[in-house]
């Protein structure tokens, strides 16, 4: 029986065809569904009820069709949600961070969708709830609490919230003694940096296309229109963000696209507030900074003394105001194939993270005596308390690959010696501990609980490598039950992303167990376009080489079948955002390989979007994908893989496609147009199910339990198209 048999009695929606034609670089582009883009899209993103009626009717018709397809799976979805919720701690709380006289932390009440922001005195005293997010979200379809920033004297808290999913944040200022909110700043990015005297703070305003473009200073009590512009970025191809150095000496404005950075310092001891560039803006040069005892500590790809650009980055130290990198002290040199991802400073310690073929690592070095420590993912089953720091510090002679994840963080205090480390693997829940870098003492703060029970020994975690036609090998992280036979009969969900240099972590996600416990193999393809093998791996999957991302994913799927991890035509492909573009691409190139494809908020109208500089992310994206407006080679490359432009008259597998009406990143009409054209062009296969979240944006539904509804639909789809539904509910 074909999947979703209930849809036999339902006719899929058919979007009207309204021919739009234009010529780019001598090539005629026809677009029959351009009308699905609302002329007032900027307004719709913030006020979804303003969506024009014909478009709203079409999207609702698609939602009804998808609902009809999923209706017979309601019992399964409820079962999946119950399982996933059973693995969540209802009154979850995060380990606190010490900041001056207080410990700050977040926690949940049982059954609440959103968290509480809390503090208590560092020495004795009662908890104070600073912000009750469930209360603030009452009556709203969407609520996302962004940044919270406490003033230097701990009397006030500026907090930001997105109420529509548009990523346009409203900032309020709360008196922590009375709980009263004053001031209201609208259309902000949510970034907040307090001035030293606690009477003003800096924030970033959005332009009419939802881009963060200028830094403003807000003095408490003033109306927003009285705020002072500190910096404006005129180039729409650049993002603007705000932060401050760990020692609170400087605020800084970070201006960047995907391959160039400029950082401007704001001296918090200088009332003139003149932003001063760390380096002149230079195409292709990226860097991030912190400050330590009069020197800037800089992670950068500035050229070395031989003129060679270290694409996996170095860490340099330069006196504040010095721009000649030849005069810098090289603190950490490049190791090709192992990208330096971040740098942080404490008064006595330099801390940086790396990622490469040897996995993720956190490094620390004492500023004065040079003592170094390196922390890597733990071996399966290792206890955080066994052997102290040595149980996690790297052994250079160890050749066995450990498939797992490690992350590190430092708190707000500059003079601290605490490095907070978190360890997990796809089969092992997260353990969080504080490592005292001075003494080596470790304190376990939290072991992730799975209330419904979890036995890590029931699972097998592996790292396999799929060969590609051009001689590369694609890492694949595999999670399965140890009892799942490797005989070529198992269904599989294969996840991929492969863009912007983002690496997919081999961490613990409880939701995945609902598939794995039913006999699925869960696999992550670490394809080119990510940074799992250093910067080269990213470079080989972007711009004119983007096709490698698609070919790598298909190679990974073929490998899983060849090595009998998965059954032929029982692999479900899954991707989100740029990973959704990946899904559209592999549907066009090799749809017959897959039992089904899930594309969430998918960047599938790639060419049309990158040809339109008025859209929020288009100008900043040109360095990632190429600029098809000015570069004919970039145009031809994108035209060759853009999913919308390559839909063919052939059979397609069942597909579940999800969009968000208020999404400013991947606008709702991208998936809508893709589905409309797919239905009009494909010769068989399917069905194609399309759901638009009419009250949310790029990240889907808000609220920790409502998000489970979205996951359950994806998993129910995967179980349906692989023939596992009866066994799952029986």
N, C-alpha and C positions, 0 to 999 in steps of 0.2 A: 504494500500500500504506500502511495506517495505521502510525503510529510504534509501535515496540516490539511487532512482530508475535509475538515469542516468548511474550508474555503471553496469547495466545489460548488456550494450553493450561494456563493457571494461573488459578485462581479467586482474586480479591482477598479479603483478610481482611474479615470482617464483625464489627464490634464489637457486643456485646450492647447492647440498649436498656433502660435502667433510668430510668424517668421520675422526674425531680426537678422540683418546681414551687415557685415563690415569687412573691410580688407585691411590686413596687417602684413607688412613686408611682402605685398603681392599675393598673399594667400587669402582666399575668401573664407570667412568663418560664419557659418550659419548657426543660429541659436534660436530654436523654436520655443524655448521655455524661459527666456530672459524676463518675461512679464511677471514671474514669480518673485522677483526682487521688488519689494515695495519702494516706491519713489520716496516715501517718508521713513526709510529704514532707520535713520538715526533716532527718530522719535519712537519708533516701534521698540527699539532695544531698551529704552527706559520706560516706555508706556505701551506694553504689549496689546492693550485693548484698542490701540489706534491702528492695528493691522487692517489694511483694506479688505472689504468684505469678500471679493472673489478669491483672494489668496487664503483668507481664513476658512472659507468653505472647502477649498481643496485640501488644506492641511487637516481639517477635521474629518473629512471623508477618508483620508488615509489613516487617521487614528482609529476610526470606526472599523476599517478593514483589518488593520492589525489586531485590534481588540477581538474581532471575530475569530481570527486565526488562533489567538492565544486562549480564547474562552475555554476550550476543552482541557487546557493545561492549568486551569486555575488551582485545582487541588494540588498539583505538583508544585506550582509556585508557592502556595501557602506552606507546603512541606519544606521547600528549600528555605524560605524566609524563617521558619521556625528553627531549622537547623542552624542557620547562620546567626540568628539572634541568640540561640543557645550557646554559641561559642563566645559571645560578648559578655564582658563584665558590666552589669547594669549600672553599678555605681563606680565606674572607672575613675581613677585619678592619676595625674601625672606627678612624678617626683618634683619637689619644689626646687627653686633656685634662690639662693640668698642674694639679696640686694640691699646693702646697708642694714637697717634695723629690722628688716622683714624677710620672710620667706614667701615667695609668690608662686602660685600654682593654679592649675585648672582641675576641676572634677565634675562629675555628673551626678545628678540625682537619679535614682532608679526610675527607668521608664522615660526619662527626658530625652528629647531630640538634640538639645544643645547644652553646652557646658556652662559652668559657673566659673567666673574669674575670682580668685580668692587670695587672701594673704593672712598671715598671722605673725606675731612678733618672733624674731629669731630665738629669743630666750623667753619661754613661758608666754602665757596670754591666750586669748580666744581668737578663733577664726573670724575674719571679716569678709563677707561676700561683697566684692567690689562691683560686680556686674552680673546680673541674672539674665543670661541670654534667652532662656525659655520665656521669661516675662517680656523681654524686648521683642521677641518674635511672635508673640501672641496675635493671632488674627491675620498673620502674613503668610502668603503662599511660599515665599522664599526669604531666607535670612542667612547671611554669611557674616560672621564676626571676623573682621580683618585685624589690623594691628591694634594693640593696646599699648600705651606709652605713659608711664607714671612720671610726673614731674620730679626734678632733682630733689625737692624737699619732701616728696612722697605725700603731698597734700591733694594733688589733683591727678586725674587720669584722662588723657585724650584717647578716645576709642572710635574706631571706624567700622561701619556696617554697610553692606550691599543688600538692598531690599528687593532687587529684581533679578539678579543673576547677570546683570550687564557689566559688572566689575567697575561700576561707578559708585564710589563710597561716600557716605555722609559721615563727617567727623563731628563728634560732640565732645564737650569737656565736662567731666564729672567732679564735683566736690566730694572727696572721699569721706569727709566728716558727716555731710548731710545726705549724700546720695543724689543730690540735685544736679541736673544737667544744664549747662549754659552753653552759649555759642552754638552755631550750626553752620558748617561749611559743606557745600554741596559740590558735586562733580569733581571729586578728588580721586587720586590713585590709591589712597589709604596709607601712604607713607607718612610717618610723623617723626620729627626730631625736635626735642625740646631745646630751647636756649638755656644757657647756664643759670640765668636768674629765675627761671620758672614763670616768667611773665609773658612769654611768647613761645611759639613753636613754628617750625617750618613744615610745609606740606607741598604737595604737587597737584596742580590743577589739570583737568582734562580739556582737550579742545573739542570741537563739535563732532569730530570723528572718533571720539573715545580714546585719543592718544594722550598720554602724559607728556606735557610739553613745557610747563613753566613752574618754577619754584617760587612759592609765596611765603611771606612771613605774616603770621597772624598774632596780633597782640590781644590778649584776653579781654573780652568785653566789647571789642570793636565789631561792627558789622563786616561781613565778608567783603563787601565792595570797598572797604577802607584798607584792605590788606595790601602789603607792599610787595611788588615783584622784585625778586632777588636775581633770577636768571630766567631767560626765555630761550628755548631751542627752536630756531627758525626752520631747520631741516626736518621734514616730516619722516625721514628715514631713520630717525634716532629715537631710542627710548630714553626716558629720564627717570632716575630713581634717587632716593635719599638714604643716607646712613650716617653713622658716626663712628669714630675710631674707638677701640676698646678702652683707651685711657680717658675718653671724654674730652680730649684736647681739641679735636677738630670734628665738625660736621663735614660731610662731603657729598657732592652731587656727582652721580655716576651717569654719564651719557654714553650710550653704546648702541651698536647694531650687532649683528651676529659675528663680526670679525674685527671690529675696531672699537676702541674705548678712549674716552677722555674723562679724567677725574678732576673736578674742581674742589679745592679746599676752602672751607669756611672756618676761619680762625675764631673759635668761640671766646677767646680773650680779647678780640679786636672788634670794637663796636662799629667799625666802618662797613663790615659785611661785604667785602669785595671778594667774590669767588676767584681764586687763583688756580690756573691749570697746573697740574703736576708735570705734564709733558705737553708740548704742542700736539694737536690732533694729527695723527699720521695713519693713513689707510693701511689696514692689515695689522696694526699693532694693538694688542690687547693687554690690559693689565688691571689688577686690583690692588688696593693698598690698605695698610694699617699703619699705626704710628707707635714707635718705641723709643723713648728717651732721646728725642730730637731727630730721629731718623725715620724716614718712610720705609716700610717693609713692603716690597713690591713683588707680586707674582706676575711675570710678564714673558712675552715672546720677543722683546727687544733683541736686536742682533748682539752677538757676543763680540769679543775683541778681534775675531777673525772675519767679522762681517756675516757670520752664519746665523740665520734666524732659528732659534730653538723652538720648533713647533710644539714640543711637549712641555715647554715653559721652564723657566728658572725662577729662583727667588733671590732678589737683590736688596741691598740696603743702601740708601742715599740720604745725605742730610736734607732736611726740608729746604726747598728752594733750588736744589741742584738738579739740573736736567740732563747732564752729560752722563750717560750710563757707563761710559768707559771708566769713570771714577768710582763706580759702585763696588761695594764688597759683594762677592757672590756667596750667598749663604747656602743655597742648595742649587747644584748644577742640574742640567737636563740629563735624564736617562731616556734615550730614545725608546719609544714603545710603552713608556710608563708616564702618563700625563699627570702633572701636578694640577690638582683640581681646585684647591683652596689654600689660603694661608691665614693664620690667626696669631695673635700675640697675647701673652700674659707678661707681667713684669719680669718674671724669671725664665719664661719658656717661650720658644718659638714652636708653633704647631702647624703642620700641613698635612694634607691628604693626597693620596695618589691612586691611580687606577690604571691597570694594564693587564697583560696576559697573566701576570702572577696574582691578579685579584685586587680588591680594594685594600688599602692600608692607611693607618693614621700614624704619623711620626711626630716626635717631640724632641727638642734639643734645648739643653740648659744654656742660657745666654753666656754665662761666665765660664763654667768648667767644661762645656762641650759634651756633657753626658747625653747620650741619645737613647731613645726607646722607640720601638716600632711595634705596632699592634695590628694583627691581621684577624681575619675570620677564624673562628675556633674550629677545631676538629669536632666531628659529630659526637654529641654526648658529653663533651668536656664540661666540667663544672667550673663556674667562675671562681670558686673559692679554692680550687685545687692548685697549689703551687704558686699562689699569688700572681704577680705580674708575669712571671716566667711562663705561666700556662698560656699566655696569649702573645707574648713577645716572639717575634719571628726567629726561627732557626734557619740560618742560611743554608744548612745542609739538607733540609727537608725538601724532597722532590714530590711528595704526594700532594695532589691538588685537593684543596678543601673547597667545596662548593657551599658558600655561605656569604653572609653580609656583615659588615661592620660599619658603624657610623660614630662620629665623635662630635662633641659640642662643648663649648665653654660658656660659663654663665656671665652675668653682667659685670662682675667685679674684676678689675684689672690686676689686683694684687693676689688673686686666688692662685692656688696650685692644683686646682681640681680639673681634671679632664673627664668628662662624662662619656662613657663608651656603651654602645648597644650592640649586641651580637644576636644573630639569628641565622637560620638556614630555611630552605623551603619546607623542611619537615619539623624544625625545632622552633618553639616559641621564643620570643625576644627576651633576653636578659639585659637589664640596664644596671650599670654600676658606676660609682665614682672612683676614679683612680687618682690618688694623691701623687703627683709627679715628683714631689720632694722626697717622700718617704717610701713610696711603693705600696702604701697601705690601700686596700680596696674595700669598698663598702657596697654590697649589693643593695640597690634601691628597690628593684622591682623585677619579678619574674612574671612574664605574661601568663595570665591564667586563661584556661579554656574551660569554663564552668561545666560544659557537657562532657568533658573528658577528652584527653588526647594522649596517645601513646606513640611517641616519635619512632619507636623501633618497628612499628608496623609499616613504615614508609621507606622507600629507596630514593635517594637523591643522586643524580649522576650528571656529569658534564661530558657531552659528546661533541664531535666536530664533523660537520658536514662539508665534504669537498665541493668546490665550485668549478665551473668550466674553465675559469681563468687562473686556477691554481691556488686560490685562497681556501681557508677553512673557516666555517662559520660556527662559533660556539653555540651550543644548545644546552640550556639548563632543563633537566628532566626531573619531574616529581611523579611518583606512582606508588601504589601499594606494593609492598614486597611480594605479595601473592598474585599480583596481576601478571599473567603469563606473557612472556616476550615471544609469542608465536604468530604475530601478525594478525591478531583478531581484535585487539583493543581499540576502542575509540580514542580520539585525541583532541584536545584543544591546544592549538598552536598560536601563541601571542607574539606580536611583533610591533616595533615602532621605527627605529632607525632614522632619526632626523635630529638636527641641531646639536649633535654630539652628546645627547642624553643616553646614559647607560641604563639598562634594565637590571635592577638589583635582584640578587638571588636570596630574597628575604622570605619571611614567614607571613602568609596571608591566609587567614582562617577560611575565607569564603571559598577558596579553591578546593578545600577538602570535600565540599558537597559534590564535586565532580569526581575527584580522585577516589573517594570512598565508594563510588558507583562503578569503579573499574576504568575510569578515564586515565590516560596519561596526560599530564599537564606539562606543556613544554613552552619555553621562551627562546625564540630565535634572536641571538645577539648579532643582528645583521649590520652591514656597513651603513654608515650614517650615524651610528652611535660612537661611543669612545671606549668600548670595552678592550680594544687593543691599542689604546693611545690615540693621538690626534690623527695619525695616518688613516685609521679605520673610519674616522669621521670624514676626512677629506675625500676618501674613496667612495663616499656615498652621498655626495652633494653636487649641486649644479649639474654640469654636463655628465657627471658620473652617477647621477641619481638612479639610473636604471639598475645599478648594482644592488640597491636595496631590495628591489623586486625579485631579481634573480636569486639573491641570497635566501630570501624567504621561501621561494619555490624549491631551491636546492635543499633547504632544511626539511621541508615536507617530504620530498622524495627520499631523503636519507632515512627519515623515521619509518617510512614504509619498507625501504630496502633492508634495514636492520631489524625489522619486525617489531619495532616499538608500537607501531600503529597499523591498522588495517587499511588497505587501499580504499579510497573514497569514504573513509570514516574519520577524516580530519576536519575539524571546524577551525577556520582561521578567524582571529579576533584582533582588532586594532582600534585605536582611539585617536582622534585629531589627525596629526600627520600620519599616525599609524592607520587611520581610516582611509587616507589617500593610498597607503600601501595596500589596503584591502580592495579598493576600487581597481588598482593596477593589477593585482594578481587575479581578480575576477575576470578582467579582460584578457590577460595573458595565459592563464592556466586554470580557469574556473572549474574545468572538469576534474581537477585534482582533488577538489574539496567537497565534503558532504554539505557544507554550509559556510557562510561568511557573515560575520558580524562587524559592522562598521559604525562606530559611535562618533558623533560630531565630526564626520569625515571631511577632510580637505579635498573633495573630489572634483570641484570645478576649478581646478588649480590654475589653468591657463587664463581663463577669464578674470579670476580674482587678481592674479599677479599683473595683469594688464591694466588694472584699475587703481590708480594712485589715490583715489578718494576713500578707499576702504581702510579701516583702522590699521591693519597690519601690513598692507602691501608695500609701502616704501621700505620699512625695515627688513622685509623678507627678500628683497632683491639680492642681497649678498648671500643668502642661503640657496636660492633657486636660480639666480640669474635674473637679469632685467630684460624681459622679452619685448619691452617697448623700444629699447635702443639697440639691443644686441640680437641680430637675426639668428645666431647660433643658439643663444639661450631660448629664443622663440621656438626654433625647430626641436630642440631637446625637450622642452615642456610639451609641445604639441605631440611629441612621440609617446609620452606616457600619461599625460593628463587624463584621469579616468573618464570624465564626462566626454571628452573629445575622442575617445577610443572605444566607445560602446559599439559592439558589432552585432550583426544579424546572426546570432548563434544561440545555443542553449546556455543558460546561466544556472548556477546552483541556487538553492534556496538562500536568500539573503535577508538579514534583519538590520535595518539602517535606522539610526537614531539622530535626531537633531534637537537643538534648543532654540526657541524663538528669540530669546534675549542674548544670544551668544554673540559677543563682539569679535571673537577670534575666528571661528568658522561660522559665517553667517548662515541663518536657517535655510536660505534658498539654495545653498550648495547641495545638500542632500536631497532637497525637494526636486531640483532640476535633474539631478542624477537619476532619481527614481522614475520621474516622468519620462525621460528619454529612454531609460532601460526598458520600461514596459512597452513603449512604442516600437522598439527596435528588436528586442530579443525574439527568437523563433520558438522558444520552448524552455522548459525547466521551471525554476522558481519553486514556490512562490516568492515574491518580493514583499516583505513587510516593512512598513515605514511608519515610525512614530515620532512626532514632534512634541517635545515637552513644552507646553504652551506657557509655562510659568517659571522657566529656568533657563540658564545659559550653558556655558561650555562644560561646567562640572556636573551637570545634571541636577537632580533634586537635592535640596538641602535637608539637613537633619540626618543623624546617623542611622535611624531606622527606615526613613523613607528611601534612603539610598539603597537599602536592601531590595526594594521593589525592582529597581533598575537591574541589579545584579541577577535577581531571580528570573527576570524575563530573558536575559542573555543565556543563562544556564538552561532554562526550560527549552529555549530554541535549540541549543546544542544537543540536549538529550533527545528532542523530537527528531531532528534531522539525522541522527545516528541510530535511530530505532531503539533507544534505551528508555522510552517513557514508560512502557508497560512494566518493565522490570523495576523502574525507579519508584513507581507508585504501588506496585503490587506487593 
